[in-house]
Amino acid sequence: MIPAAVYFGCGTLAQAQAGAGDPANGKSLYLAVGCSLCHGTAGQGGRPSGPHIAPNPLPFDAFAQFVRRPANTMPAYTIAVLPEQQLRDIYSYLLTIPPLPDPAAAAILDKE
């Protein structure tokens, strides 16, 4: 069993699950195949479009299964449409998206 601290750590387990993905190619693919149309340019999602998928995407196997056989109105990206390596590249790109800054840390909110 994998400890939660390792699983939710710096993405190392998720990166290992993704295999050898190319984040730069993944970003290009993410934009080219239409992921950004529903999930936003940084995976942030939004209503009424697709849910957020970054930062902290699903584990690779769950992500791949959902992309291949979505349970909602998202089109299925079969291997014929999106080969396995391209899917790994997209996932590797999603792993590079940093979390949003904490709004409470914004200097404009400081009350002196």
N, C-alpha and C positions, 0 to 999 in steps of 0.2 A: 504494500500500500504506500502511495506517495504522500508525504506530509503536506498539509495545506500550505505551509510556508514556502515549500519548494514550488508547488503548483501555481500559487499566486504571486510568486516572486517575479523577478525581472524578465519574465517571458522566456526563460531558458528552456523550460519544458515544452512550452508551446512552439518555440523555434525548433526544438529537436523533433517534435511531432510533424512540423511542416516540411522537414527535410531540407534539402538545399534549394531554397527559393531565392530569387533575385528581386529584392525590393524595388529597385529602379524600374525593371521591366514590369513588375507587378503594378506599380503606380500608373504606368502607361496603359497597361491592359485594363486596369480598374476604370480608367477614364474612357478607353476605346470601346469596351464591350457594354458600357452603359450602367455599370454599378453606381456611378456617381449621380445618375439621374434620379434615383430613388433614395440612395443612402448618403448623399452629399459628398462633396469632394474630399472630405476627411473622415468619412464613415460615420458622421454625426447623426445621420437620419433626420427624421422630422415628420410631422403630421401633415397631410395624410399619406405621405409616401412611406418608404421602408423604414424599419427600425434602425437604431444605431448599431453599428457592427465594429466600431473602434472608438476609443482604445479598448484594449482587453477583449479581443474577439473570442468567440467560442473556441474550445479545443479543436485542433485541425480536423479530426475525424467527424465531429458533429457539424462543423462548418461545411466540410465537403459534402456530407450527406444532405444538408439543407440546400446547398447550391444545386446539387444534382436532382433532388426530389423535394422541392419546396412544398410546404403545407398551406400556402396561401396563394395570392394572386401573382407572386413573382414567377417569371418564366423559368423553366428548368434549363440549366446550363449543362447539357449532357457532355460526355467526353468528346463527341463529334464537334460540338460547338466550342468547348473550352477544354483543351487537353489537360491532363493531370499536372504537367509541369507548369502550365500557365496558372492553374488554380493555386498551386503552391507559391508561385511568384506573387499573386494577389494577396494571399494570406501573409506572406513575408512582408509585403508593403503595409498591411494593416497592423502588423506587430510593431512597425516603426512609428506609428502615430502616437505622439505623447498625450498623456491625459491633459484635460483642460486645467488651467490654473484655478486655484480655489478663489472664488469671488470675494471671500472675506479678506483675502490677502491684498486686494487691490488698494493702492495708495489713495485713490479718490474717495474711498470709504472711510479713511482715517478721520476721526473727529477729534480735533484738538481743542 
